[in-house]
Each structure stands twice: as C-alpha cells, then as structure tokens.
Amino acid sequence: MNRGVALALAIALALALASGLAACGDAGPHAPDEHVAAVVTPAPDDPQACVYAAVLVPRQTLEVRAPGPGEIVELSVAMGDVVQSDAPLVTVHDPELEHDLAEAHAMLDQSRARRRRAEAELELRRRDAASDEALARGGYLGGSELAKADLAARTAAHDRSAARAAEIAASGTMQRLGDRRHQHVVRAPWPARVAARLVDLGARVERGTPLVRLVDDATPRLRFGVAPEAAADFSPGTIVRARIEGVGDVDARVAFVGSVQDLGTLVVSVDAELLDAHGRVGAGVGAWVWRSGRDTDCRLPAVSVAARAE
C-alpha cells in the first residue's frame, strides 16, 4: 500500500475509533472500537474521483445501566447475541427493595382481612337494624333502641369505607414496588446486538452502573473523513459511491456532516446511508468512498488517483 492510501486509511480508522469512544450511549452517529476494521478491497481507479477510506458503523449504541443498587443475580445474554425489544438482559437483586415488598405484602394482607371483617360487621348490623325496625313497627321496640341500631349500622359502613381505602393504598404501594422490581429486570429498549457485557454474575452495582452495551443491528452507516475545506462538497443528500468489502459497489446518500470549527481541524466526519445493501453487510466492514465526475483537487485525507499511482 502506498503512502497516500495508508495515510487516508489511518485517518479514517482513527476517526471511527475516536467518534465511537466519544459517542457511547449517545443517539447520534458513532462507531465503537470493536467494530473498526481495515479496508482490504481494492480502491476504485477513477481518474475523476477523490477516494476516501471508510468504515461501516452502527446507527446507534447504548450502554444499558442499572436502575438501582443491588447484586447481579442473572445474566440473560452473551456478547454477540441478537435480542428483540423488551428482551431481558440482566437481573439486579435489591435486598432493600425485597424487604420493602415483603412489608408491603404483609400490610396488604392485613388491610384485606380488615376489609373483610368490616364487611361482615356491616352485614350483621344491617340485619340487626332491619329486625329492630320491624319490631318497632309492631310496637315491641322503642325509638331509642331503634336509633342505637341505626347508629351501629352507620358506624359499620364507615369502618368498611375506611378499610377499603386502606386496602387500596396498600395495593398501590405493592404496585409501585412491583414496578420497581420489574425495572430491576433490565430489558432491551429496541432490537439490537450485544456488543459487550460489562458486569459479571454476583457483582455489586450502584444506580447508573453500565451493564450491557447494545448496538443497532440494522444496516449500518458508512463513515469517512474529509478535510474541512472539502466538507462543503458533502452536504446532506449528496450521493456518493461506495466499494464495500464482500458487497461490491453501491450508492450511498450523505446523512450527516460534522461541524467545521476552524480550518486547522484535521478531518470532518461524514456519515452516509447505504441505498442498496440492506441485510448484506454489518458494522466493522471496510470500504472506499468516492464521487465520480469530480474534477476538483483532492485534499487529504482523500487519496487521489495520482497519489495511488505513486
């Protein structure tokens, strides 16, 4: 490989590596270091083109983190596994949460028993009140006794309402704690591939501890770097040609161009969407990118045909 090609390849791979490390857990375009691969397919020989070394990167990565403190009691995935949305990844056991759940469950049982006793007492007082009312109509019971029976029935109704309210509150507490326990079974937010498992079984973790790194398993993006002076030639929507290892030549559309801070910037990152390689290529594959029919000067890190011929 001549010096021009080697330089372009080194810059492109350094760009992919640096952007991957900077963007971990970010929804923007990036390339984790485990996906960086060398370009081995021959570069295109187009005298009208500026050719750039590139690498295919996942659309997004995510570090799934612990929802709370606890111990890792189950690891449901291994590195390289493909998971679907809501698939379990890691289970975190929180002893304090389990203690709170046990107390809440006991409280719910007590409130249910209290509500059942209150309902039975109300039924009994209502029967007594009905019986006393019949006796009063027959002249066998005075008004004061009838008033006492009515008060007892109303008191029992109030106790039943209070018992029902206590049961509802206890049930709500159980629901909230159960939701927290469900969150401790950490799940995949979208279909993805497991790029790294960051904890071991039995490990103690705190809230926010990284557990698993996921990468989008959809068709990856093409990433390459251009000199700041050439960034204007690759505005979003621009069609470029890509030669991908194991796939061949396909078209790609520029989707994202990094900002140019100043002309001293080494490279500007450019991401392009592949238009005709769905399901045929994965992240980490090397590629060449060029624009046919261009007659402008090729600026580093581009590799001009003249440089390749040296």
C-alpha positions as a Markdown table, in Angstrom:
| # | Residue | x | y | z |
|---|---|---|---|---|
| 1 | Met | 0.0 | 0.0 | 0.0 |
| 2 | Asn | 1.5 | 3.4 | -0.9 |
| 3 | Arg | 1.8 | 6.3 | 1.5 |
| 4 | Gly | -1.3 | 8.2 | 0.3 |
| 5 | Val | -3.6 | 5.2 | 0.8 |
| 6 | Ala | -2.0 | 4.3 | 4.1 |
| 7 | Leu | -2.5 | 7.8 | 5.4 |
| 8 | Ala | -6.1 | 8.0 | 4.4 |
| 9 | Leu | -6.9 | 4.6 | 5.9 |
| 10 | Ala | -5.1 | 5.5 | 9.2 |
| 11 | Ile | -7.1 | 8.8 | 9.5 |
| 12 | Ala | -10.4 | 7.2 | 8.7 |
| 13 | Leu | -9.9 | 4.4 | 11.2 |
| 14 | Ala | -8.7 | 6.9 | 13.9 |
| 15 | Leu | -11.8 | 9.0 | 13.2 |
| 16 | Ala | -14.1 | 6.0 | 13.6 |
| 17 | Leu | -12.4 | 4.9 | 16.8 |
| 18 | Ala | -12.4 | 8.4 | 18.4 |
| 19 | Ser | -16.0 | 9.1 | 17.5 |
| 20 | Gly | -17.1 | 5.7 | 18.9 |
| 21 | Leu | -15.4 | 6.4 | 22.2 |
| 22 | Ala | -16.8 | 9.9 | 22.4 |
| 23 | Ala | -20.4 | 8.9 | 21.5 |
| 24 | Cys | -21.0 | 5.8 | 23.7 |
| 25 | Gly | -24.6 | 5.9 | 24.9 |
| 26 | Asp | -25.4 | 8.7 | 22.5 |
| 27 | Ala | -28.2 | 8.6 | 19.9 |
| 28 | Gly | -26.0 | 10.2 | 17.3 |
| 29 | Pro | -23.8 | 8.5 | 14.7 |
| 30 | His | -20.7 | 6.8 | 16.1 |
| 31 | Ala | -18.5 | 3.7 | 15.8 |
| 32 | Pro | -17.5 | 1.6 | 18.8 |
| 33 | Asp | -13.9 | 0.4 | 18.7 |
| 34 | Glu | -14.8 | -3.3 | 18.5 |
| 35 | His | -16.3 | -2.6 | 15.0 |
| 36 | Val | -13.3 | -0.9 | 13.4 |
| 37 | Ala | -11.9 | -3.0 | 10.5 |
| 38 | Ala | -9.2 | -2.5 | 7.8 |
| 39 | Val | -10.1 | -1.8 | 4.2 |
| 40 | Val | -8.8 | -4.7 | 2.2 |
| 41 | Thr | -10.9 | -4.4 | -1.0 |
| 42 | Pro | -9.1 | -2.7 | -4.0 |
| 43 | Ala | -9.6 | 1.0 | -4.2 |
| 44 | Pro | -11.5 | 2.3 | -7.3 |
| 45 | Asp | -9.4 | 3.6 | -10.2 |
| 46 | Asp | -11.4 | 6.6 | -11.3 |
| 47 | Pro | -9.3 | 9.5 | -12.6 |
| 48 | Gln | -12.2 | 11.9 | -12.0 |
| 49 | Ala | -12.7 | 10.9 | -8.3 |
| 50 | Cys | -11.4 | 11.7 | -4.9 |
| 51 | Val | -11.3 | 8.4 | -3.0 |
| 52 | Tyr | -11.7 | 8.2 | 0.8 |
| 53 | Ala | -11.2 | 5.2 | 3.1 |
| 54 | Ala | -14.3 | 4.5 | 5.2 |
| 55 | Val | -15.7 | 2.1 | 7.7 |
| 56 | Leu | -19.3 | 0.9 | 8.4 |
| 57 | Val | -20.6 | 1.9 | 11.9 |
| 58 | Pro | -23.7 | 1.0 | 13.8 |
| 59 | Arg | -26.6 | 3.6 | 13.6 |
| 60 | Gln | -26.6 | 3.9 | 17.4 |
| 61 | Thr | -25.1 | 2.3 | 20.5 |
| 62 | Leu | -26.5 | 2.3 | 24.1 |
| 63 | Glu | -25.0 | 1.5 | 27.4 |
| 64 | Val | -27.8 | 0.0 | 29.4 |
| 65 | Arg | -27.4 | 1.0 | 33.1 |
| 66 | Ala | -28.5 | -0.3 | 36.4 |
| 67 | Pro | -31.8 | 1.2 | 37.6 |
| 68 | Gly | -30.7 | 1.0 | 41.2 |
| 69 | Pro | -28.2 | -0.6 | 43.6 |
| 70 | Gly | -28.0 | -4.3 | 44.1 |
| 71 | Glu | -26.4 | -7.6 | 43.1 |
| 72 | Ile | -26.3 | -9.1 | 39.6 |
| 73 | Val | -28.2 | -12.4 | 40.0 |
| 74 | Glu | -28.8 | -13.3 | 36.4 |
| 75 | Leu | -27.1 | -12.6 | 33.0 |
| 76 | Ser | -29.5 | -13.4 | 30.2 |
| 77 | Val | -27.3 | -12.5 | 27.2 |
| 78 | Ala | -23.8 | -13.1 | 26.0 |
| 79 | Met | -21.6 | -10.9 | 23.7 |
| 80 | Gly | -22.8 | -11.2 | 20.1 |
| 81 | Asp | -26.4 | -12.2 | 21.0 |
| 82 | Val | -29.2 | -10.6 | 18.9 |
| 83 | Val | -32.1 | -9.5 | 21.2 |
| 84 | Gln | -35.5 | -8.3 | 20.5 |
| 85 | Ser | -37.3 | -5.3 | 22.1 |
| 86 | Asp | -38.1 | -5.9 | 25.8 |
| 87 | Ala | -35.9 | -9.0 | 26.0 |
| 88 | Pro | -34.4 | -9.5 | 29.5 |
| 89 | Leu | -30.7 | -8.6 | 29.7 |
| 90 | Val | -29.6 | -8.5 | 33.3 |
| 91 | Thr | -31.4 | -9.0 | 36.6 |
| 92 | Val | -30.4 | -6.9 | 39.6 |
| 93 | His | -31.4 | -8.1 | 43.1 |
| 94 | Asp | -32.0 | -5.3 | 45.6 |
| 95 | Pro | -32.3 | -6.7 | 49.2 |
| 96 | Glu | -33.8 | -3.4 | 50.5 |
| 97 | Leu | -36.5 | -3.5 | 47.8 |
| 98 | Glu | -37.3 | -7.1 | 48.6 |
| 99 | His | -37.6 | -6.2 | 52.3 |
| 100 | Asp | -40.0 | -3.3 | 51.4 |
| 101 | Leu | -42.0 | -5.6 | 49.1 |
| 102 | Ala | -42.4 | -8.2 | 52.0 |
| 103 | Glu | -43.6 | -5.5 | 54.3 |
| 104 | Ala | -46.0 | -4.1 | 51.7 |
| 105 | His | -47.4 | -7.6 | 51.0 |
| 106 | Ala | -48.0 | -8.1 | 54.8 |
| 107 | Met | -49.7 | -4.7 | 55.0 |
| 108 | Leu | -51.9 | -5.6 | 52.0 |
| 109 | Asp | -52.9 | -8.9 | 53.6 |
| 110 | Gln | -53.8 | -7.1 | 56.9 |
| 111 | Ser | -55.9 | -4.5 | 55.1 |
| 112 | Arg | -57.8 | -7.1 | 53.1 |
| 113 | Ala | -58.5 | -9.0 | 56.3 |
| 114 | Arg | -59.7 | -5.8 | 58.0 |
| 115 | Arg | -61.9 | -5.0 | 55.0 |
| 116 | Arg | -63.5 | -8.5 | 55.1 |
| 117 | Arg | -64.2 | -8.1 | 58.9 |
| 118 | Ala | -65.7 | -4.7 | 58.3 |
| 119 | Glu | -68.0 | -6.1 | 55.5 |
| 120 | Ala | -69.1 | -8.9 | 57.8 |
| 121 | Glu | -69.8 | -6.5 | 60.6 |
| 122 | Leu | -71.7 | -4.2 | 58.3 |
| 123 | Glu | -73.9 | -7.0 | 57.1 |
| 124 | Leu | -74.6 | -8.1 | 60.7 |
| 125 | Arg | -75.5 | -4.5 | 61.8 |
| 126 | Arg | -77.8 | -4.0 | 58.7 |
| 127 | Arg | -79.7 | -7.2 | 59.6 |
| 128 | Asp | -80.0 | -6.1 | 63.2 |
| 129 | Ala | -81.3 | -2.7 | 62.1 |
| 130 | Ala | -83.8 | -4.3 | 59.8 |
| 131 | Ser | -85.0 | -6.6 | 62.6 |
| 132 | Asp | -85.2 | -3.7 | 65.1 |
| 133 | Glu | -87.2 | -1.7 | 62.6 |
| 134 | Ala | -89.7 | -4.5 | 62.2 |
| 135 | Leu | -90.1 | -4.8 | 66.0 |
| 136 | Ala | -90.5 | -1.0 | 66.3 |
| 137 | Arg | -93.3 | -1.1 | 63.7 |
| 138 | Gly | -95.1 | -3.7 | 65.8 |
| 139 | Gly | -94.7 | -1.7 | 69.0 |
| 140 | Tyr | -92.2 | -4.1 | 70.5 |
| 141 | Leu | -89.2 | -1.8 | 70.4 |
| 142 | Gly | -88.8 | 1.9 | 71.5 |
| 143 | Gly | -87.3 | 4.7 | 69.4 |
| 144 | Ser | -84.1 | 4.9 | 71.4 |
| 145 | Glu | -83.2 | 1.2 | 70.7 |
| 146 | Leu | -84.0 | 1.8 | 67.0 |
| 147 | Ala | -81.7 | 4.8 | 66.9 |
| 148 | Lys | -78.9 | 2.8 | 68.5 |
| 149 | Ala | -79.2 | 0.1 | 65.9 |
| 150 | Asp | -79.2 | 2.6 | 63.1 |
| 151 | Leu | -76.0 | 4.3 | 64.6 |
| 152 | Ala | -74.3 | 0.9 | 64.8 |
| 153 | Ala | -75.1 | 0.2 | 61.1 |
| 154 | Arg | -73.8 | 3.6 | 60.0 |
| 155 | Thr | -70.6 | 3.2 | 62.1 |
| 156 | Ala | -70.0 | -0.2 | 60.5 |
| 157 | Ala | -70.5 | 1.3 | 57.0 |
| 158 | His | -67.9 | 4.0 | 57.9 |
| 159 | Asp | -65.4 | 1.3 | 59.1 |
| 160 | Arg | -65.9 | -0.6 | 55.9 |
| 161 | Ser | -65.2 | 2.5 | 53.8 |
| 162 | Ala | -62.0 | 3.2 | 55.8 |
| 163 | Ala | -60.9 | -0.5 | 55.4 |
| 164 | Arg | -61.5 | -0.3 | 51.7 |
| 165 | Ala | -59.4 | 2.9 | 51.5 |
| 166 | Ala | -56.6 | 1.3 | 53.4 |
| 167 | Glu | -56.6 | -1.7 | 51.1 |
| 168 | Ile | -56.5 | 0.5 | 48.0 |
| 169 | Ala | -53.5 | 2.4 | 49.5 |
| 170 | Ala | -51.7 | -0.9 | 50.3 |
| 171 | Ser | -52.4 | -2.2 | 46.9 |
| 172 | Gly | -50.9 | 1.0 | 45.3 |
| 173 | Thr | -47.8 | 0.6 | 47.4 |
| 174 | Met | -47.4 | -3.0 | 46.2 |
| 175 | Gln | -47.9 | -1.9 | 42.6 |
| 176 | Arg | -45.2 | 0.8 | 42.8 |
| 177 | Leu | -42.7 | -1.6 | 44.5 |
| 178 | Gly | -43.6 | -4.3 | 41.9 |
| 179 | Asp | -42.9 | -1.8 | 39.1 |
| 180 | Arg | -39.5 | -1.1 | 40.7 |
| 181 | Arg | -38.8 | -4.8 | 40.9 |
| 182 | His | -39.8 | -5.1 | 37.2 |
| 183 | Gln | -37.3 | -2.4 | 36.4 |
| 184 | His | -34.6 | -4.4 | 38.1 |
| 185 | Val | -35.0 | -6.9 | 35.2 |
| 186 | Val | -33.2 | -4.7 | 32.8 |
| 187 | Arg | -34.6 | -5.1 | 29.2 |
| 188 | Ala | -33.5 | -4.2 | 25.7 |
| 189 | Pro | -35.2 | -0.9 | 24.6 |
| 190 | Trp | -35.1 | -1.9 | 20.9 |
| 191 | Pro | -33.9 | -4.8 | 18.7 |
| 192 | Ala | -30.1 | -4.9 | 18.9 |
| 193 | Arg | -27.0 | -6.9 | 19.2 |
| 194 | Val | -25.0 | -7.2 | 22.4 |
| 195 | Ala | -21.6 | -5.6 | 21.8 |
| 196 | Ala | -20.3 | -6.0 | 25.3 |
| 197 | Arg | -21.3 | -7.4 | 28.7 |
| 198 | Leu | -19.9 | -5.1 | 31.3 |
| 199 | Val | -20.6 | -6.9 | 34.6 |
| 200 | Asp | -20.2 | -10.4 | 36.0 |
| 201 | Leu | -22.6 | -12.6 | 37.8 |
| 202 | Gly | -22.6 | -11.7 | 41.6 |
| 203 | Ala | -21.2 | -8.2 | 41.1 |
| 204 | Arg | -22.5 | -5.4 | 43.3 |
| 205 | Val | -23.6 | -2.4 | 41.3 |
| 206 | Glu | -24.9 | 1.1 | 42.0 |
| 207 | Arg | -27.6 | 3.1 | 40.3 |
| 208 | Gly | -26.3 | 4.1 | 36.8 |
| 209 | Thr | -23.6 | 1.4 | 36.6 |
| 210 | Pro | -23.1 | 0.3 | 32.9 |
| 211 | Leu | -24.4 | -3.3 | 32.5 |
| 212 | Val | -24.6 | -4.1 | 28.8 |
| 213 | Arg | -23.6 | -2.2 | 25.6 |
| 214 | Leu | -26.1 | -2.6 | 22.7 |
| 215 | Val | -25.6 | -1.7 | 19.1 |
| 216 | Asp | -28.3 | -1.3 | 16.5 |
| 217 | Asp | -28.4 | -4.4 | 14.3 |
| 218 | Ala | -30.0 | -2.6 | 11.3 |
| 219 | Thr | -28.0 | -1.8 | 8.2 |
| 220 | Pro | -25.0 | 0.3 | 9.4 |
| 221 | Arg | -24.0 | 3.7 | 8.2 |
| 222 | Leu | -20.9 | 4.5 | 6.1 |
| 223 | Arg | -18.4 | 6.8 | 7.9 |
| 224 | Phe | -15.4 | 8.6 | 6.3 |
| 225 | Gly | -13.4 | 11.7 | 7.0 |
| 226 | Val | -12.7 | 14.7 | 4.7 |
| 227 | Ala | -10.6 | 17.8 | 5.1 |
| 228 | Pro | -12.5 | 20.8 | 6.4 |
| 229 | Glu | -12.0 | 22.6 | 3.1 |
| 230 | Ala | -13.8 | 19.8 | 1.3 |
| 231 | Ala | -16.7 | 19.4 | 3.7 |
| 232 | Ala | -19.0 | 21.7 | 1.6 |
| 233 | Asp | -18.8 | 19.1 | -1.2 |
| 234 | Phe | -20.6 | 16.5 | 1.0 |
| 235 | Ser | -23.7 | 18.3 | 2.1 |
| 236 | Pro | -26.6 | 16.1 | 3.4 |
| 237 | Gly | -28.4 | 14.5 | 0.4 |
| 238 | Thr | -25.2 | 14.2 | -1.7 |
| 239 | Ile | -24.9 | 10.8 | -3.5 |
| 240 | Val | -21.6 | 9.1 | -3.2 |
| 241 | Arg | -20.4 | 5.7 | -4.5 |
| 242 | Ala | -19.0 | 3.1 | -2.0 |
| 243 | Arg | -17.0 | 0.0 | -2.6 |
| 244 | Ile | -17.6 | -2.4 | 0.3 |
| 245 | Glu | -15.7 | -5.5 | 1.2 |
| 246 | Gly | -17.8 | -8.5 | 0.4 |
| 247 | Val | -20.6 | -6.5 | -1.2 |
| 248 | Gly | -19.2 | -4.5 | -4.2 |
| 249 | Asp | -20.1 | -1.0 | -5.4 |
| 250 | Val | -23.3 | 0.6 | -4.0 |
| 251 | Asp | -24.7 | 4.1 | -3.8 |
| 252 | Ala | -25.0 | 6.0 | -0.5 |
| 253 | Arg | -26.6 | 9.3 | 0.5 |
| 254 | Val | -24.9 | 11.7 | 2.9 |
| 255 | Ala | -26.9 | 12.0 | 6.0 |
| 256 | Phe | -24.7 | 13.8 | 8.5 |
| 257 | Val | -21.7 | 16.1 | 8.3 |
| 258 | Gly | -19.7 | 17.1 | 11.3 |
| 259 | Ser | -19.2 | 20.8 | 12.2 |
| 260 | Val | -16.1 | 22.6 | 11.0 |
| 261 | Gln | -14.7 | 24.5 | 13.9 |
| 262 | Asp | -11.7 | 26.0 | 12.0 |
| 263 | Leu | -9.5 | 25.2 | 9.1 |
| 264 | Gly | -7.0 | 23.7 | 11.5 |
| 265 | Thr | -9.3 | 20.8 | 12.1 |
| 266 | Leu | -7.7 | 17.5 | 10.9 |
| 267 | Val | -10.9 | 15.9 | 9.5 |
| 268 | Val | -14.6 | 16.3 | 9.4 |
| 269 | Ser | -16.7 | 13.2 | 9.9 |
| 270 | Val | -19.2 | 12.4 | 7.2 |
| 271 | Asp | -21.9 | 9.7 | 7.6 |
| 272 | Ala | -23.9 | 8.3 | 4.6 |
| 273 | Glu | -26.9 | 5.9 | 4.4 |
| 274 | Leu | -26.4 | 2.9 | 2.1 |
| 275 | Leu | -29.1 | 2.7 | -0.5 |
| 276 | Asp | -28.7 | -0.8 | -1.8 |
| 277 | Ala | -27.0 | -3.1 | 0.8 |
| 278 | His | -29.8 | -3.9 | 3.3 |
| 279 | Gly | -29.1 | -7.1 | 5.2 |
| 280 | Arg | -25.9 | -7.8 | 3.2 |
| 281 | Val | -23.3 | -6.0 | 5.4 |
| 282 | Gly | -22.6 | -5.5 | 9.1 |
| 283 | Ala | -20.7 | -2.9 | 11.2 |
| 284 | Gly | -16.9 | -3.0 | 11.1 |
| 285 | Val | -16.5 | -3.7 | 7.4 |
| 286 | Gly | -14.0 | -1.5 | 5.5 |
| 287 | Ala | -14.9 | 0.4 | 2.4 |
| 288 | Trp | -13.8 | 3.1 | -0.1 |
| 289 | Val | -16.0 | 6.2 | -0.9 |
| 290 | Trp | -15.7 | 8.4 | -3.9 |
| 291 | Arg | -17.7 | 10.9 | -6.1 |
| 292 | Ser | -17.5 | 10.2 | -9.8 |
| 293 | Gly | -17.1 | 13.0 | -12.2 |
| 294 | Arg | -15.4 | 15.4 | -9.8 |
| 295 | Asp | -12.5 | 17.4 | -11.2 |
| 296 | Thr | -11.6 | 19.4 | -8.0 |
| 297 | Asp | -8.3 | 18.9 | -6.2 |
| 298 | Cys | -8.3 | 16.0 | -3.8 |
| 299 | Arg | -7.4 | 17.2 | -0.3 |
| 300 | Leu | -6.2 | 14.9 | 2.5 |
| 301 | Pro | -7.4 | 12.6 | 3.8 |
| 302 | Ala | -8.6 | 11.8 | 0.3 |
| 303 | Val | -6.5 | 9.6 | -1.8 |
| 304 | Ser | -6.2 | 10.9 | -5.4 |
| 305 | Val | -5.6 | 8.7 | -8.3 |
| 306 | Ala | -2.3 | 10.4 | -8.8 |
| 307 | Ala | -1.3 | 9.5 | -5.2 |
| 308 | Arg | -2.3 | 5.9 | -5.7 |
| 309 | Ala | -0.1 | 5.7 | -8.8 |
| 310 | Glu | 3.0 | 6.9 | -6.9 |
